[in-house]
Amino acid sequence: MTASTSILQSSRLLLVGQFEWLDRFADRLSSDVDATVETARTATEALATVRRGTIDGVVSEHALAGTTGVELIEQIRAETETLPVVLGAASGDDTVASAAMGAGATDYVAVDDPSEETVTELLRRTERAVRSARRTATRRDRARQFEAMFQDDRTATWVLDADGSLVRANGRAREMVDEEIAALAGEPFWTLPWWGGTGAIRDDVRQIVETALDGTFGNAVVSQPRDGDDPAVIDLSVRPVENERGELTSIIVEGVDIGDRVGLERELRRSEELHRVTLNNMTDTVLITDGDGEYTYVCPNVHFIFGYTAEEIRERGTIDDLLGGDLFDREELAEEGVLKNIECTATDKAGREHTLLVNVREVSIQGGRLLYSCRDITKRKQREDALATLQETAREFLYAGTDQEIAQHVVDSTPEVADVDASAVYLFDGEENDLRPAAHSPAMAELNGPLPTVHVDGTALPSYSFVEDEALFFEDVHEADRLENRATDLRSTAYIPLGDHGVFVAGSSTVDAFSRVTRELVDLLAATAEAALDRVARESRLREQERTLQEQNEQLTALNRTNETIREIDHAIVQAETREEIDHTVCELLADDDRFSFAWIGAVDQASETVEPRAWAGEGQGYLDSRSFDVTPSATEPAARTAATGDATMVPNVAADLREEPWRKEALVRDYLSALSIPLRYNEITHGVLTVYAETRDAFDDTARAVLVELGETIASALSAIERKNALLTTSMTRVELAVDDPSFVLSRLARDAECTLSYHGGVQQTAEGSYVFVTVDDGSVEAVAAAADELVAVEEIRTISADGTGGVLRLGLAEPFLALELADHGAVVREVTADPAATTLAIDVPGSIDVRTVTQIVRGTFSDVELRAKHSIDRASERTLYARFVDELTDRQLEVVQTAYYSGYFESPRDSTGEDVAAMLDISPPAFYQHVRAAQRKLFAALFEGSHRPVAAASGEVQ
């Protein structure tokens, strides 16, 4: 056995194990048969190699690490059934051999010693196993191939035995007859129902079967009868099947129904004239030549492409003179038989160049040897070139960053894409609602003149195309009603909208210059430009959004820092005991913020009409020394202007108007580049002005302004609270008597409408539902007052506390806060209000710590006509101390109960109202009423008799 004759020469073998005989076997494989050898020491390695599918055979020893060769064979058979496996054992053992063969081994070899004879035997057995496996695989492939052909549903197939009797038939054959195939098996093929009852057809079938029995291929066309229809035409072919010894084993018969083909051929002959007419009128040209290129046939329609008649084509010479001598390779044509889609150029009679797609086929028709079919693809080629240019243009659009660049790219690309020279792009100006020419070609300027700006009103052609979002194509634009420039030399013109971005205009000086292909290309160019403009717009929006987001992040960061400072200020002013402490704390905390360089608070001096500094902190305090802050309507300095207007003043750039406003110079030399001044106002009372300066421009945006304005309200509220606290601690009072003439005051309106005198002596309550006051009716009807109050929107609730024939007491629920509550926020107390049909007077006690002008300012701000009648000092030390102590001990509910009981006459003797009556007024139970009254009495006596020596404790079970 030599390498030239061994099948192992082209095989790849896997040797599994570590015994010496495997190494010697591997050497023999390499030296004698030049086989490719792979090795594996373990079963795991071997199985991985098998799974790769590159091995033609496996030789394994039985004793493997951790397993056996038999187990390896079982694992290999789980992967593949066809791979040959030879198992070798160091000592012959029938048990091992039986197990190996049972597991699927191809062969078993006993390897007692690694002698040359043993290795030679192993080599022979291995070659036999590989050869057997390949034969088996070949037979299986052939069987599968035959089965695939046998099951072809387009061809009827029969298998006959060696004497011509039927063995089996495929599905297509079974469909041709109604009888059961099993009943027909064993019958001579030519006697079966497929061939009807006529002797001629059966004889033909028998003849071709006998031809196959002689070992020769046979063929015949026979008819198959069909009920009620024309007979089917079957093309039968038979071929013998021989075994390896050349003996006939079976016959294969195939039948194809060619009735349709026969019918088509018949129809083809019938339509020969129609085909001739079609050939004469189709746009493709057919030419037939002999071997030397001389024409044997010229299609009558040759003029469609070349412009010549058939005779003129013949007179021009050979086919080489028309299509060129190097059109194709003759040897390649001889090998292929047909060459398709050969691209070439040819010139027509008018001198125009055409791009042709030529197919060349070898034929044998009336002396012709070569058939040429020519198709004119000039327009398609132009379209392909235009699309290539368009693709390049699209790539250029990717790098365009502005609408202007894209407009210029469109104009530059138009001649190559659409084969028109005149073009322009209008871009939409949304602010002016105009279409403005952004780019145009020189030809457009030459043919049309300067392009005007077009207003988007739908009148002119570009405007109409843009507004209606409609592409307009004109064979001659002079026929358009909307053409404005009648002097234009443009004829064929297209107007194509570019989405929301503008309009693309393309034109030519010739009429009807836009073919269907040209229109498509112009549309594609416009669509590409629109997509590019969309991209630029989208990127612009994204950049704007990124800028906005960055600004918002910066604002948020600044706001967070501002809020931290505000929280520190809020915490500090809550703990402050004096106005000075609040002022200095606010200035110091603001100046400690690295965004602000200086802060100060000023008080408005009404007498001098100036802002006087009262607290400051930060760098550049000399600014306060060098400035006079006059509060005038024309003031421009931030603090003075805020004091004059009552509104916040923001200066984003101090350096602006430097020459016109002197204060800016003093601020600028101290590096104050922006400023914000806010009023310290609470309940319409201004406690001063807070001004903050920063070393950067635009340091105060709208958000910072809003936050600092809110801070100003908080500061003012804290200052008001300090004033109220001081008012409670002072015993020196100023009694102010004011006359009010304002019909909007609810007591004045009621006194006039009910024609009586009303008086208020304190006793206002503020709840979540509104304000409640007790009003005494003198010399009038309580019912009349209640009826008048019911007509007023300002009165939401009316409750009669007591009434007799000449007066009584009402509790009124008011929609708006009562004046007494607003004054109480500033430490002032409304002692008495008296209203009659003619006039209304107010008596107000103002603590010594409160400026009387503040109180009168509040009253004047509430009523339209206020006159100061009297003002004198009083001392209510003991009264205030007892009253304050008593009121502090009462709950809101207890105060409401005793006030209602008092004004209803419960404490009179005899009583005007019983406890049950008062309880009904308050919507509480009588026991609850009595508990509240007893609790209030006990607290009153404790305050009176025990003073402040010990707190008043609530009794067990007392209602709070």
GIVEN-V127072 format. One record per pair of residues at least 12 apart in sequence whose C-alpha atoms are under 6 Angstrom apart, sorted by sequence separation. I is the first residue (numbers start at 1). J is the second residue. If there is no record, write none. Layout:
{{I & J} {I & J}}
//
This chain:
{{157 & 169} {190 & 202} {222 & 234} {239 & 251} {298 & 310} {344 & 356} {360 & 372} {411 & 423} {425 & 437} {426 & 438} {494 & 506} {587 & 599} {601 & 613} {602 & 614} {678 & 690} {799 & 811} {831 & 843} {157 & 170} {221 & 234} {239 & 252} {286 & 299} {343 & 356} {359 & 372} {425 & 438} {493 & 506} {587 & 600} {601 & 614} {631 & 644} {677 & 690} {831 & 844} {221 & 235} {238 & 252} {343 & 357} {359 & 373} {425 & 439} {477 & 491} {493 & 507} {601 & 615} {677 & 691} {798 & 812} {830 & 844} {190 & 205} {221 & 236} {238 & 253} {342 & 357} {358 & 373} {424 & 439} {476 & 491} {492 & 507} {600 & 615} {676 & 691} {760 & 775} {797 & 812} {829 & 844} {156 & 172} {190 & 206} {220 & 236} {237 & 253} {341 & 357} {342 & 358} {358 & 374} {424 & 440} {476 & 492} {477 & 493} {492 & 508} {600 & 616} {676 & 692} {759 & 775} {797 & 813} {829 & 845} {156 & 173} {219 & 236} {237 & 254} {285 & 302} {341 & 358} {357 & 374} {423 & 440} {436 & 453} {475 & 492} {491 & 508} {569 & 586} {599 & 616} {675 & 692} {759 & 776} {796 & 813} {828 & 845} {92 & 110} {167 & 185} {219 & 237} {236 & 254} {341 & 359} {357 & 375} {407 & 425} {423 & 441} {435 & 453} {474 & 492} {490 & 508} {491 & 509} {599 & 617} {611 & 629} {675 & 693} {758 & 776} {795 & 813} {796 & 814} {828 & 846} {91 & 110} {151 & 170} {153 & 172} {166 & 185} {218 & 237} {236 & 255} {340 & 359} {356 & 375} {422 & 441} {435 & 454} {474 & 493} {490 & 509} {491 & 510} {492 & 511} {598 & 617} {610 & 629} {654 & 673} {674 & 693} {758 & 777} {795 & 814} {796 & 815} {85 & 105} {86 & 106} {88 & 108} {166 & 186} {218 & 238} {235 & 255} {280 & 300} {281 & 301} {339 & 359} {356 & 376} {434 & 454} {473 & 493} {491 & 511} {492 & 512} {598 & 618} {610 & 630} {653 & 673} {654 & 674} {674 & 694} {794 & 814} {795 & 815} {85 & 106} {86 & 107} {87 & 108} {88 & 109} {89 & 110} {90 & 111} {91 & 112} {165 & 186} {166 & 187} {217 & 238} {234 & 255} {235 & 256} {280 & 301} {339 & 360} {356 & 377} {422 & 443} {423 & 444} {434 & 455} {461 & 482} {473 & 494} {492 & 513} {597 & 618} {598 & 619} {610 & 631} {653 & 674} {672 & 693} {757 & 778} {794 & 815} {84 & 106} {86 & 108} {88 & 110} {89 & 111} {90 & 112} {165 & 187} {217 & 239} {234 & 256} {338 & 360} {355 & 377} {421 & 443} {422 & 444} {434 & 456} {460 & 482} {472 & 494} {597 & 619} {609 & 631} {652 & 674} {672 & 694} {673 & 695} {14 & 37} {16 & 39} {88 & 111} {165 & 188} {166 & 189} {234 & 257} {323 & 346} {338 & 361} {355 & 378} {433 & 456} {472 & 495} {651 & 674} {672 & 695} {673 & 696} {674 & 697} {756 & 779} {9 & 33} {11 & 35} {12 & 36} {13 & 37} {14 & 38} {15 & 39} {16 & 40} {17 & 41} {164 & 188} {165 & 189} {233 & 257} {234 & 258} {294 & 318} {354 & 378} {471 & 495} {651 & 675} {671 & 695} {673 & 697} {756 & 780} {9 & 34} {12 & 37} {14 & 39} {16 & 41} {215 & 240} {233 & 258} {293 & 318} {337 & 362} {471 & 496} {650 & 675} {782 & 807} {9 & 35} {57 & 83} {59 & 85} {61 & 87} {233 & 259} {293 & 319} {591 & 617} {650 & 676} {780 & 806} {781 & 807} {8 & 35} {57 & 84} {58 & 85} {59 & 86} {60 & 87} {61 & 88} {62 & 89} {212 & 239} {232 & 259} {591 & 618} {649 & 676} {779 & 806} {780 & 807} {57 & 85} {59 & 87} {61 & 89} {212 & 240} {469 & 497} {649 & 677} {779 & 807} {3 & 32} {74 & 103} {195 & 224} {587 & 616} {588 & 617} {648 & 677} {778 & 807} {3 & 33} {70 & 100} {587 & 617} {648 & 678} {754 & 784} {777 & 807} {386 & 417} {408 & 439} {466 & 497} {584 & 615} {678 & 709} {682 & 713} {754 & 785} {777 & 808} {407 & 439} {465 & 497} {498 & 530} {583 & 615} {680 & 712} {681 & 713} {776 & 808} {777 & 809} {680 & 713} {776 & 809} {682 & 716} {775 & 809} {476 & 511} {681 & 716} {682 & 717} {775 & 810} {475 & 511} {680 & 716} {774 & 810} {475 & 512} {774 & 811} {639 & 677} {773 & 811} {894 & 932} {638 & 677} {773 & 812} {448 & 488} {772 & 812} {307 & 348} {448 & 489} {772 & 813} {13 & 55} {306 & 348} {307 & 349} {447 & 489} {771 & 813} {12 & 55} {13 & 56} {447 & 490} {771 & 814} {12 & 56} {13 & 57} {14 & 58} {15 & 59} {16 & 60} {17 & 61} {653 & 697} {11 & 56} {13 & 58} {15 & 60} {84 & 129} {652 & 697} {652 & 698} {771 & 817} {886 & 940} {886 & 943} {762 & 831} {761 & 831} {761 & 832} {296 & 368} {760 & 832} {428 & 501} {760 & 833} {427 & 501} {428 & 502} {759 & 833} {427 & 502} {759 & 834} {426 & 502} {758 & 834} {426 & 503} {758 & 835} {290 & 368} {291 & 369} {425 & 503} {757 & 835} {289 & 368} {290 & 369} {425 & 504} {757 & 836} {288 & 368} {756 & 836} {289 & 370} {424 & 505} {288 & 370} {423 & 505} {755 & 837} {288 & 371} {423 & 506} {287 & 371} {422 & 506} {604 & 688} {287 & 372} {422 & 507} {603 & 688} {751 & 836} {752 & 837} {286 & 372} {602 & 688} {751 & 837} {162 & 249} {286 & 373} {602 & 689} {748 & 835} {162 & 250} {285 & 373} {420 & 508} {601 & 689} {161 & 250} {285 & 374} {601 & 690} {160 & 250} {284 & 374} {600 & 690} {160 & 251} {284 & 375} {600 & 691} {159 & 251} {599 & 691} {21 & 114} {159 & 252} {599 & 692} {25 & 119} {158 & 252} {598 & 692} {158 & 253} {598 & 693} {157 & 253} {597 & 693} {157 & 254} {596 & 693} {597 & 694} {156 & 254} {596 & 694} {156 & 255} {155 & 255} {418 & 518} {727 & 827} {740 & 840} {155 & 256} {739 & 840} {740 & 841} {724 & 826} {739 & 841} {802 & 904} {418 & 521} {724 & 827} {738 & 841} {801 & 904} {418 & 522} {738 & 842} {737 & 842} {720 & 826} {737 & 843} {736 & 843} {736 & 844} {735 & 844} {735 & 845} {734 & 845} {733 & 845} {734 & 846} {733 & 846} {733 & 847} {733 & 848} {732 & 848} {727 & 847} {742 & 863} {742 & 864} {741 & 865} {740 & 865} {740 & 866} {739 & 866} {739 & 867} {738 & 867} {738 & 868} {738 & 869} {737 & 869} {737 & 870} {736 & 870} {397 & 532} {736 & 871} {735 & 871} {735 & 872} {734 & 872} {735 & 873} {734 & 873} {733 & 873} {734 & 874} {733 & 874} {733 & 875} {732 & 875} {731 & 875} {731 & 876} {731 & 877}}
//
